[in-house]
Structure formats: C-alpha cells, structure tokens
Amino acid sequence: MSDAKTDKPANEPHNYLDFEKPLAEIEGKARELRAMARQTEGMDIEAEAAGLDAKADTMLRDLYKSLTPWRKCQVARHPNRPHCKDYIEALFTEYTPLAGDRNFADDHSVMGGLARFDDRAVVVIGHEKGNDTKSRIERNFGMARPEGYRKAIRLMEMADKFNLPVISLVDTPGAYPGKGAEERGQSEAIARSTEKCLQIGVPLMSVIIGEGGSGGAVAFATANQVAMLEHSVYSVISPEGCASILWKDAEKMREAAEALRLTAQNLKELGVIDRIVPEPLGGAHRNRTVAIDSVRQALHGMLNSMEGQSRDKLIQDRRRKFLDMGSKGLAA
C-alpha cells in the first residue's frame, strides 16, 4: 500500500464511505479551520489543523490496515475510483476508438480500440461505468450487452490478425440481465468472448480495476496474466446477489462477501490471479495519479514477461492456467 497523499485539493471534501464517517468528521474540521483562517486576517490555525491532519492520517491507516471483504467491495465501487476511460487517457497514446459489433449496435459500456502503450501498438478493451448520472446511464453502469461482448470479439480478432497484444481493463458488476440482452443472446455472447480469449495467439493481459462481476468479467479476463488492484473484488456473483439466493436476504451481504473469497489477497492465494497492484493509502480514489501509475508498472511487467513468446506457447499457457485452477485443492 502506497503512503502517497491524496491528489484532491485540501479544501475539497471526499465522498466518504459508511465506515469512514469518523475520518470524515476529523478531515472536515481541518478544512473548516483552514477556511476560517482564509477569511480572518492574522488567524494562525496551522498547528491545530496539522494536528488534525496527523490524527486523520493515523485513523486512515488503521481503517485500511485490515479491510473486511465487504468494505473492500465498498472501496471497489467508490464513485471517484478511476475508471477505464481514466486509465486509457493516462496510460495510452494515439488511442483510436473502434465502435460497434457489425451486427446490431455499439455498446457504450464497452470501450475499445487501437492505441500505443509504451510506444508499442496494442488493442485495449474495457468496461466503462461513467462518472456522473448522465454518463452512467449512457454507459449502462458498466454492464455490457451482447453487442459489447461481440465488439470485444471483433477487436480481439483484429489484434490476433495484426499480432497486437491485448490489454483488458475489467470493471463491471456483471453482464446486463435485461430482457433485450437475453433476447439477443447474452449468454452465448459471453461464452464466445471467453472462447476468443482462449484462442488468440497474442499476449493477453487483464487488470481488475474495480469490480470483476461474474461471467461479464471473465469474458474479458481469461488472460495469460491477470492482475487486481489491491482493493478490487472479483467473484462469480455480487455479495447482495449471493445473500438473496442463499438467505433470501440481501442484507446478509457482509456474510456473503466473506464466503465468496472475492478479495485480491484471497484470489492470489487460490491462483486465480497472478499479481496484486498496490493502491495509495485510502484507496485508488484518494490518489488517482499514483493508482494509475501502479497499473502502468504492472502492465509493463506483464507485457515484458511475455515478450518474444510464440503463438502456440501463449495459447497453451493460457489454456493450462485456467484448466489448472482448483487442481491443487483436488490433489491435496
């Protein structure tokens, strides 16, 4: 976990999560003191404000030292957490978006196109949730429809044809469950996208930047190497959905989050992911610049590790990775 300070201005409040309310009170008092000092000439409150800053820093470290799985879910869903669009704008140059599935429509919840990463041509694909009411509705809150997965398939086929590495950025609560999506073959589109991930003979690396929900995430993350941000989550179902099925009570989401083993630390131990990307103290939303740079370094490492590998080896290693999941437990 990085100790980097927030990149928000000191006088601008954060969107605090439920468990951060005591922290909100302390940081709010520090902001109020500094606001009073700006309005009152000769008033010196810096020592008192610095003391509150130190107290807030200690509390923040304590809160994030051992987050429960449910609290990690809350952090992963934070509205100010950097999304796919933010990563593309910061990490890639010459990004050229490619739209549509050449069949039905363009799904705005899935971004994708040609770009350069570290001056190397790549294809980037990702879920985009949006950052305000208008964009969230336009992006369908990151829940892809069949045409989104078919767009991803088209982009992966292009990458395979022109020998371009594929980078996927996963951040979705799951595939869209609406009537229209089901009518247009949602499950088939997810399965075809997952199949295409297993077929392409180029390096495929994925980063879970927020939520990795169900098959909607797996359809982009069936990769040679999978990384997760420290406070991201990745599971077969949301904690609320799991609780509704098992206990008929969505309010038991905390117990469900514990049982699902959906944290990056759990999944690294189980061999589902390959690396954990550290986040700034307090989560990626508190210092987006540092969080995005951590993802940059992880992508560098993954891409370099697959440099020069043959097409057959990339495909075989990817297939073996997923076939071997769970085999350790069975062998024991």
Beta strands, then each sheet from edge to edge (+ up, - down):
strand 1: 93-97
strand 2: 110-117
strand 3: 120-127
strand 4: 166-172
strand 5: 204-213
strand 6: 225-229
strand 7: 233-235
strand 8: 275-277
sheet 1: 1+ 2- 3+ 4+ 5+ 6+ 8+
sheet 2: 1+ 2- 3+ 4+ 5+ 7+
end
